[in-house]
Amino acid sequence: MVKDQKLILLQNWLKAVVMTPGYIPQKLGRAKQLYGLSETDVVADQGKASVYARLNVYSSGYLLRLLDCMYADYAISKKFMGDEVFDSFAKAYLLYHPSTSFTLYDLGKAFPSFLAKTKPPVMPGDNDEMDDFMDLPIALTKLERARQEAMRAPGTEGNVHRDEEISIQNVFFNVVKVFTPGCLQLLELEFSMIQFFTSVYRDLDYELPSPKKTFMAVSRKNFKVTMTELTEIQYFLLAICQTEPNLYDAITATALRCKVSASVLLADVCLWMPLFQKNGLMDWA
């Protein structure tokens, strides 16, 4: 146990040296302040390479490893932004959001919110199109992160396929239990993203999407990630179904939330259910 605690202390010291902004004296000072260790307590001073040279090699390698993780998680965003621009944002992100989890999967989780917080403010006289363009990478990273989470979370694989359709009579006179899979990710974005994302992914020619409030569901069906553009009502219905398994109650709550007729929504839901099931957004029992 003591050995494990010492190893964790050393790892945290090295991480502080790598991730603290500034030059090596500032990095070492911050690491000593946090963990009470100096460079001679951690790094062997033997051979031709100095302690500082050894730390520089380790720091460079560690940062490159973290950048590789960011490249893997946000490959489409990197392709769209270009290597130089993406690297500048990714390195800044890693400085202010160092890895704190046992798994590198969590490393890039806050990247979309970091881009949103660091977006340059709109100044008087600025071009509105330029402001919209700055919002597009944020939407793209949100979609990429949702796809990552949909790939890893529990899905619908192994569920018994249902050929029967839900009827209005079933919803009225029986308790229809619905469930959304853990891989379902619901997004509210400022752009319509599916065609744009697909074009960038496939290296096709594309036009930048125009700003448009868009609701999306990202999920997984038969081990394949699906992306579905939703209406606002479908979005809120699926969100409510994530915590409300009774379909009739979910429809009632959605109708109240969206100020629509519950009876009309009930008929619409019966038409939507095959699409929801096909794309891995919902199933029922």
C-alpha positions as CSV (number, residue, x, y, z in Angstrom):
1,M,0.0,0.0,0.0
2,V,2.8,2.4,0.9
3,K,4.6,1.5,-2.3
4,D,1.4,2.3,-4.3
5,Q,1.0,5.6,-2.6
6,K,4.6,6.6,-3.3
7,L,4.2,5.7,-7.0
8,I,1.0,7.8,-7.2
9,L,2.9,10.7,-5.6
10,L,5.7,10.4,-8.1
11,Q,3.3,10.2,-11.0
12,N,1.5,13.3,-9.7
13,W,4.8,15.2,-9.3
14,L,5.8,14.4,-12.9
15,K,2.3,15.3,-14.2
16,A,2.6,18.7,-12.4
17,V,6.0,19.3,-14.0
18,V,4.6,18.5,-17.5
19,M,1.4,20.4,-17.3
20,T,2.3,23.5,-15.3
21,P,2.6,26.5,-17.7
22,G,5.9,28.3,-17.9
23,Y,9.6,27.4,-18.0
24,I,11.2,24.6,-16.1
25,P,12.0,26.6,-12.9
26,Q,8.3,27.5,-12.6
27,K,7.3,23.9,-13.3
28,L,9.6,22.5,-10.7
29,G,8.6,25.1,-8.2
30,R,4.9,24.3,-8.6
31,A,5.6,20.6,-8.3
32,K,7.6,21.0,-5.1
33,Q,4.9,23.3,-3.7
34,L,2.2,20.7,-4.4
35,Y,4.0,17.5,-3.4
36,G,7.1,18.5,-1.4
37,L,9.6,16.9,-3.8
38,S,12.4,18.4,-5.8
39,E,13.8,17.2,-9.1
40,T,16.7,15.4,-7.4
41,D,14.2,13.4,-5.3
42,V,12.6,12.0,-8.4
43,V,15.0,11.9,-11.3
44,A,18.3,10.0,-11.2
45,D,21.3,12.3,-11.8
46,Q,23.5,9.7,-13.5
47,G,25.1,9.4,-16.9
48,K,25.6,12.1,-19.5
49,A,22.1,13.5,-19.5
50,S,21.3,16.1,-16.8
51,V,18.2,16.0,-14.7
52,Y,16.7,18.8,-16.8
53,A,17.5,17.0,-20.1
54,R,15.8,13.9,-18.7
55,L,12.8,15.9,-17.6
56,N,12.5,17.6,-21.0
57,V,12.5,14.2,-22.8
58,Y,9.8,12.9,-20.4
59,S,7.7,16.1,-20.7
60,S,7.9,16.1,-24.5
61,G,6.9,12.4,-24.7
62,Y,4.1,12.8,-22.2
63,L,2.6,15.7,-24.0
64,L,2.9,14.0,-27.4
65,R,1.1,10.9,-25.9
66,L,-1.8,13.1,-24.6
67,L,-2.0,14.9,-28.0
68,D,-2.2,11.5,-29.7
69,C,-5.3,10.8,-27.6
70,M,-6.8,14.1,-28.6
71,Y,-6.1,13.4,-32.2
72,A,-7.9,10.0,-31.9
73,D,-10.9,11.4,-30.1
74,Y,-11.3,14.5,-32.3
75,A,-10.0,13.3,-35.7
76,I,-12.8,15.0,-37.7
77,S,-12.3,18.3,-35.9
78,K,-8.6,18.1,-36.4
79,K,-9.2,17.5,-40.1
80,F,-11.5,20.5,-40.3
81,M,-9.4,22.9,-38.3
82,G,-6.1,21.9,-39.7
83,D,-3.1,20.5,-37.8
84,E,-1.7,23.8,-36.6
85,V,-4.9,25.3,-35.3
86,F,-6.1,22.1,-33.7
87,D,-2.7,21.6,-32.0
88,S,-2.7,25.2,-30.5
89,F,-6.2,24.6,-29.0
90,A,-5.4,21.0,-27.9
91,K,-2.1,22.1,-26.1
92,A,-3.9,25.0,-24.4
93,Y,-6.6,22.6,-23.3
94,L,-4.2,20.1,-21.9
95,L,-2.5,22.8,-19.8
96,Y,-5.7,23.9,-18.2
97,H,-7.4,20.5,-18.1
98,P,-4.6,18.0,-17.2
99,S,-5.5,14.3,-17.0
100,T,-7.0,13.4,-13.6
101,S,-8.6,10.1,-14.5
102,F,-7.2,6.6,-14.5
103,T,-8.4,6.3,-18.1
104,L,-7.3,8.6,-21.0
105,Y,-10.9,8.2,-22.4
106,D,-11.8,11.0,-20.0
107,L,-9.0,13.3,-21.2
108,G,-10.9,15.2,-23.9
109,K,-14.3,15.2,-22.2
110,A,-14.3,19.0,-21.5
111,F,-12.7,20.0,-24.9
112,P,-16.0,21.3,-26.4
113,S,-16.8,23.4,-23.4
114,F,-13.1,24.7,-23.4
115,L,-13.5,25.9,-27.0
116,A,-16.8,27.6,-26.1
117,K,-15.2,29.4,-23.1
118,T,-12.1,30.5,-25.0
119,K,-14.0,31.7,-28.1
120,P,-13.0,35.3,-28.9
121,P,-15.7,37.7,-27.9
122,V,-17.8,39.4,-30.6
123,M,-16.6,43.0,-31.1
124,P,-18.7,45.9,-32.5
125,G,-18.5,45.8,-36.3
126,D,-17.4,42.2,-36.5
127,N,-18.8,40.1,-39.3
128,D,-21.6,37.9,-38.2
129,E,-20.5,35.1,-40.5
130,M,-17.1,35.0,-38.8
131,D,-18.8,34.7,-35.4
132,D,-20.8,31.8,-36.8
133,F,-17.7,30.2,-38.2
134,M,-16.1,30.3,-34.7
135,D,-19.1,28.4,-33.3
136,L,-18.9,25.6,-35.9
137,P,-15.8,23.8,-34.4
138,I,-17.6,23.8,-31.0
139,A,-20.6,22.0,-32.5
140,L,-18.3,19.6,-34.3
141,T,-16.4,18.6,-31.2
142,K,-19.7,18.2,-29.3
143,L,-20.8,15.7,-32.0
144,E,-17.5,13.9,-32.0
145,R,-17.6,13.5,-28.2
146,A,-21.2,12.2,-28.3
147,R,-20.1,9.6,-30.9
148,Q,-17.2,8.5,-28.6
149,E,-19.6,8.1,-25.7
150,A,-22.2,6.3,-27.8
151,M,-19.5,3.8,-28.9
152,R,-18.5,3.0,-25.3
153,A,-21.8,3.0,-23.4
154,P,-24.2,0.0,-23.1
155,G,-26.2,-0.3,-26.3
156,T,-29.1,-2.4,-27.7
157,E,-27.0,-5.3,-28.8
158,G,-28.5,-8.6,-27.7
159,N,-32.0,-7.3,-27.3
160,V,-34.8,-9.3,-28.8
161,H,-35.9,-7.7,-32.1
162,R,-39.6,-6.7,-32.0
163,D,-41.5,-6.9,-35.3
164,E,-44.8,-5.7,-33.9
165,E,-45.6,-2.0,-33.9
166,I,-47.0,0.1,-31.0
167,S,-50.7,1.0,-31.6
168,I,-52.7,3.8,-30.0
169,Q,-54.9,1.2,-28.4
170,N,-51.9,-0.4,-26.7
171,V,-50.8,2.9,-25.3
172,F,-54.3,3.7,-24.1
173,F,-55.3,0.4,-22.6
174,N,-52.0,-1.2,-21.7
175,V,-48.9,-0.1,-19.8
176,V,-46.2,0.2,-22.5
177,K,-42.8,0.3,-20.9
178,V,-40.1,2.0,-23.0
179,F,-36.4,2.3,-22.4
180,T,-33.6,4.3,-23.9
181,P,-30.1,2.7,-24.1
182,G,-27.2,4.0,-22.2
183,C,-25.5,4.9,-25.4
184,L,-28.2,7.5,-26.4
185,Q,-26.7,11.0,-26.5
186,L,-29.1,13.9,-27.0
187,L,-27.6,17.1,-28.5
188,E,-28.9,20.6,-29.0
189,L,-26.6,22.3,-31.6
190,E,-26.4,25.6,-33.5
191,F,-25.9,23.9,-36.9
192,S,-27.3,21.0,-38.9
193,M,-24.3,18.7,-38.7
194,I,-24.9,15.3,-40.2
195,Q,-24.2,16.1,-43.9
196,F,-21.3,18.4,-42.9
197,F,-19.8,15.8,-40.6
198,T,-20.1,13.0,-43.2
199,S,-18.5,15.2,-45.9
200,V,-15.5,16.1,-43.8
201,Y,-15.1,12.5,-42.6
202,R,-15.1,11.2,-46.2
203,D,-12.9,14.0,-47.6
204,L,-15.8,15.2,-49.8
205,D,-16.4,18.8,-51.0
206,Y,-18.7,20.6,-48.6
207,E,-20.2,24.0,-47.8
208,L,-20.2,25.3,-44.3
209,P,-23.7,24.8,-42.8
210,S,-25.7,27.9,-42.0
211,P,-26.7,28.5,-38.3
212,K,-29.9,26.7,-37.5
213,K,-31.1,25.4,-34.1
214,T,-30.8,21.6,-34.5
215,F,-31.7,18.7,-32.2
216,M,-29.8,15.4,-32.7
217,A,-29.7,11.9,-31.2
218,V,-26.5,9.9,-31.4
219,S,-26.7,6.2,-30.5
220,R,-25.6,2.7,-31.5
221,K,-27.5,-0.1,-33.3
222,N,-25.9,-3.4,-34.0
223,F,-22.4,-2.0,-33.0
224,K,-22.8,0.9,-35.5
225,V,-23.1,4.5,-34.4
226,T,-26.2,6.2,-35.7
227,M,-26.9,10.0,-36.0
228,T,-30.5,11.1,-36.2
229,E,-31.8,14.7,-36.7
230,L,-34.8,15.2,-34.5
231,T,-37.7,17.7,-34.2
232,E,-37.8,19.6,-30.9
233,I,-40.7,17.5,-29.7
234,Q,-38.9,14.2,-30.5
235,Y,-35.9,15.5,-28.6
236,F,-37.9,16.3,-25.5
237,L,-39.8,13.0,-25.7
238,L,-36.6,11.0,-25.8
239,A,-35.1,13.1,-22.9
240,I,-38.2,12.5,-20.8
241,C,-38.1,8.8,-21.6
242,Q,-34.6,8.5,-20.2
243,T,-36.2,8.8,-16.8
244,E,-39.9,8.0,-17.4
245,P,-40.4,4.4,-18.6
246,N,-44.2,4.7,-18.9
247,L,-44.8,5.8,-22.5
248,Y,-48.2,7.3,-21.9
249,D,-46.9,9.4,-19.0
250,A,-43.9,10.4,-21.1
251,I,-46.2,11.5,-23.9
252,T,-48.3,13.5,-21.5
253,A,-45.3,15.2,-20.0
254,T,-43.9,16.0,-23.4
255,A,-47.2,17.5,-24.6
256,L,-47.3,19.7,-21.6
257,R,-43.6,20.8,-22.0
258,C,-44.0,21.6,-25.7
259,K,-47.6,22.9,-25.5
260,V,-49.1,20.5,-28.0
261,S,-52.1,18.3,-28.0
262,A,-51.5,15.0,-26.2
263,S,-53.8,13.1,-28.5
264,V,-52.0,14.4,-31.7
265,L,-48.6,13.6,-30.1
266,L,-49.8,10.1,-29.2
267,A,-50.6,9.4,-32.9
268,D,-47.2,10.9,-34.0
269,V,-45.3,8.8,-31.5
270,C,-46.8,5.6,-32.9
271,L,-45.4,6.7,-36.3
272,W,-42.0,7.6,-34.8
273,M,-41.4,4.4,-32.9
274,P,-40.1,2.3,-35.8
275,L,-37.5,5.0,-36.6
276,F,-36.5,5.2,-33.0
277,Q,-36.1,1.5,-32.8
278,K,-34.2,1.2,-36.1
279,N,-31.6,3.8,-35.0
280,G,-31.2,2.5,-31.5
281,L,-32.9,5.4,-29.8
282,M,-35.6,3.5,-28.0
283,D,-37.2,0.1,-27.4
284,W,-40.2,-1.1,-25.6
285,A,-41.5,-4.1,-23.6
